Amino acid sequence: MTLTNIRKKARVGVITVGHEPYWGQFEGLKEELEGYGRQFEDLLAGNDVEIVSGGFVDNVDKSFAAAAYLKSRDVDFLFCNLSTYVTSSSAATAILNLNVPTVLVALQPLKRLDYRNTTTYMQLANDNICSLPEIGGVLVRAGKPAAGMIVGTLRDDPRAVAELRAWCQAANARRAFRHAKIGYLGHTYEGMYDMNSDPTAFTAAFGSHVQMLEMCDLAKRVNGATSGEVKDKIDEIQSVFKIADPFIDPVTRPIKQEDLEWSAKVAVGLDKLVSEFGLTGLAYYYKGLDNNEYERIGSNMVLGNSLLTGKGIPLAGEADLKTCAAMLILDRLDAGGSFAELHPCDFVDNVVLVGHDGPHNIKIANRRPIIRGLDLFHGKAGSGIGVEFSIQTGPVTLLGISQTADGRFKMIATEGLSIPGEIPQTGNTNTRCSFDRPVAEFIEQWCSAGPTHHFALGVGHVNAKLKNVAKVLGIELEIV
């Protein structure tokens, strides 16, 4: 299995717009502006997206043609680069016909004009913002406002470069859901009303197919794992995780060789399930009964799930489809995204422990993650191996996805800090999180926003990027 087959780059369309009446008046202006358009496309290089150029558009006919071409290439997103003053017809025709999230870009070549030596030609070559209000207003009037705008200079402008990168990441988040299949294995944990999701509503909101899976789909692939595949997976597990001794908690135990081999075999089966069904993510839960095969598989998925989540294929426990989506968004924003919930507060240090019993994003672990043997998983059937670590210290973002009273999906996010310090040694992840206010006040505010009890925990402060994602997905975002 290769992630290149699953983690697809966004196809980002680019048009550079000009104004045809100028060409007969100012010799060389068109060629100069076309050159600036190519420089803009070069700025986008290295942002982990596939760039599709719609060329230089300077009249309505070319605008129609550019839209048709970009539509044929199935672009997810559009940068409309304004090279000078342009009539809104040249830009808006392409934007409205293409009908994908669009960012208007106005990056002038010079930081300022040499006023005493400026000619009309030179002004026109730096007139990038002149039509920005015209085009922005037309799109609002058409009911399809621009997702965003970037104003700055074409060179030596770190802010503009960062904005371009942030929008490319938002495009990747949108692409992750398009033409995607999110697996749904088993059923939600009994009694968790907040976890229940309507797959049709999910498809309508995110554009992804929810692939219904049975435990026999996974069991077949687990039982088909070869001894060589299991050995290779054990080698991978031992290279990633540190094996820990039991702790004072009586549910912890030494990791037995048969535990390791079975977890590795289940992990191989998970890899095959993801690969053969072409899954972008997976929400799963299955209780099992009397130590039967499905119980033994379900209780030993944490290692394989954590490895996959760290590779950009999020897996959400307790069949939490909404948090699987939140994890996918944070991953595509390069923030990781680990399955989490609120654990006990530390009212002395003013932090709350944030974690879960699995699965986890080992890519953002603060240090080498630990695995422990567990005689039981609290609230669940079976026994096996648990994963224990904190995520990286420093800025963090929590992203939850819930639903409103009328069934619409809603993102809820907040920013805080991961604080170094001790965590319980119970075979679960736990991160000490602070939110720049009394911890009790934060929890009251977070819970009042109507979240589910799960959320994705990521590294970095990415609320600004989440605002971009909310715009391109058309989903409400509440910042706590």
Secondary structure, 3 states (H helix, E strand, C coil): CCHHHCCCCCEEEEEEECCHHHCCCCCCHHHHHHHHHHHHHHHHCCCCCEEEEEEEECCHHHHHHHHHHHHHCCCCEEEEEECCCCCHHHHHHHHHHHCCCEEEEEEECCCCCCHHHCCHHHHHCCCCCCCHHHHHHHHHHCCCCCCEEEEEECCCCHHHHHHHHHHHHHHHHHHHHCCCEEEEEECCCCCCHHHCCCHHHHHHHHCCEEEEECHHHHHHHHHCCCHHHHHHHHHHHHHHCEECCCCCCCCEECCCHHHHHHHHHHHHHHHHHHHHHCCCEEEEECCCCCCCHHHHHHCCCHHHHHHHHHCCCCEEHHHCHHHHHHHHHHHHCCCEEEEEEEEEEECCCCEEEEEECCCCCHHHECCCCEEEEECCECCECCCEEEEECCECCEEEEEEEEEECCCCCEEEEEEEEEEECCCCCCCCCEEEEEECCCCHHHHHHHHHHCCCCCEEEEEECCCHHHHHHHHHHHCCEEEEC
